[in-house]
Amino acid sequence: MATQGFTTTIVHGDKAFGTEHGAVHKPIHTSVQYGFDKVEDLIGVFQGTLKGGFNYARQGTPTTAALETKVTKMEDGLGSICFATGMGAITAIFLTLLRAGDHLVASQFVFGNTNSIFGTLRGLGIEVTTVDATDVANVAAAVQPNTRMVFVETIANPGTQIPDMAAIGALCKTQGLVYVVDNTITSPVLFKPKAVDASLVVNSLTKTIGGHGTAMGGAVTDTGLFDWNGYPNIFEAYRKGDARQWGLQQIRKKGLRDMGASLMSEHAHNISVGAETAALRVAYSSATALELARFLEAHPKVVKVHYPMLESHPQHAFAKQFFSAGSWLLSFELADVDACLAFINRLQIPVKATGLADTRTLIIPVAPTIFWEAGAEVRAKMGIADGLIRLSVGLEESADLLADFAQALAS
Ligand SMILES: *Cc1c(COP(=O)(O)O)cnc(C)c1O
């Protein structure tokens, strides 16, 4: 069959991949243990010779496996592994594929907790260099003989910077580097990192894919483009069978099984249901976000709006090249920094909360909250002004949001 659209594929996914009793939705499997009639089959699951078998829920259940298949379809990948959170997925990549003495080059514009993990890696003897990845020249200049991996976010949270992703992909390809792209803000609805030669794609399923703020999850997808045969950090035990699977094998065994950030079936189910409306939600909230971005940019009390689909965005050309819309993430700065908190308090609709891609619009002042622990120096390097306000645009009608912002800015 010809390749189908995102929503067609996802809403018919469970049927296509097989469900029990003809159930239209994949059931929630809560069993921790999986038993067998013949002990040989149990052994087969442990040794990987019985494909598609389960043994213990920390390594996956039929419900998480169904979600993994869906994420793989969404990203047009080779395979995926789900985790309890997006950070679980990111940490598993770093800790299973990098060793002491290795070097990681990362964008300096990343999610706060990802930046925090860089500190943990340095403590383990892994070198990390952060660069302004909006220009590939900065990434190329940072590459050393011991560099193994490059990490970027499609649209940086919260500053909305966009890396020179295609050129970085070409660089990684020629240098044999694992190219990890965190696709959380765009999601596979707006962008597939495979198009820029990413090796591994990260999605926080908590955000767009789940989409309702009621379940956490994360995923790593292997695009199938990286040659694991030539990667020195694959353990002997995982250098077996099809070399294209070696990276995923190691991340599942060392990252999921040993480190244990396992996604529960109940959350996998919630996320699967959310995924069915992801394309509709992202199109709708992106349109609202663009309207709001234009309104704020034209307002005299706003000095700066960071939104990729505004012509004023420094990487607007990348945004148009890569993404089909700008996403729900928008940040802005008021002319009067001291008025920032009172302004947020005057808003009636947005919820004053951290988090992204809920059905409700969420608003947060960035410096005193999610980037407080990072300190002033790191905030400056990441382009986070003291008055930066982050908005995750929800599904409210845009007229309601525009009216609310207008009244809050008026007084
Ligand atoms: C939220 C987020 C994460 C972490 O995801 P959790 O599911 O909250 O652990 C990682 N990367 C980006 C860009 C995010 O926005």
The ligand as an SDF file (V2000), in Angstrom:
LIG
                    3D

 15 15  0  0  0  0  0  0  0  0999 V2000
    9.9680   18.3460   27.9950 C   0  0  0  0  0  0  0  0  0  0  0  0
   11.1650   18.1440   27.1610 C   0  0  0  0  0  0  0  0  0  0  0  0
   12.0240   17.0730   27.3890 C   0  0  0  0  0  0  0  0  0  0  0  0
   11.8370   16.1320   28.5470 C   0  0  0  0  0  0  0  0  0  0  0  0
   10.6570   15.4070   28.4790 O   0  0  0  0  0  0  0  0  0  0  0  0
    9.9150   14.8380   29.7940 P   0  0  0  0  0  0  0  0  0  0  0  0
    8.9120   13.9160   29.2180 O   0  0  0  0  0  0  0  0  0  0  0  0
    9.3490   16.0050   30.5260 O   0  0  0  0  0  0  0  0  0  0  0  0
   10.9650   14.1360   30.5960 O   0  0  0  0  0  0  0  0  0  0  0  0
   13.0980   16.9120   26.5490 C   0  0  0  0  0  0  0  0  0  0  0  0
   13.3330   17.7540   25.5310 N   0  0  0  0  0  0  0  0  0  0  0  0
   12.5340   18.8010   25.2800 C   0  0  0  0  0  0  0  0  0  0  0  0
   12.8420   19.7100   24.1350 C   0  0  0  0  0  0  0  0  0  0  0  0
   11.4180   19.0450   26.0860 C   0  0  0  0  0  0  0  0  0  0  0  0
   10.6360   20.1010   25.8490 O   0  0  0  0  0  0  0  0  0  0  0  0
  1  2  1  0
  2  3  1  0
  2 14  2  0
  3  4  1  0
  3 10  2  0
  4  5  1  0
  5  6  1  0
  6  7  2  0
  6  8  1  0
  6  9  1  0
 10 11  1  0
 11 12  2  0
 12 13  1  0
 12 14  1  0
 14 15  1  0
M  END
$$$$
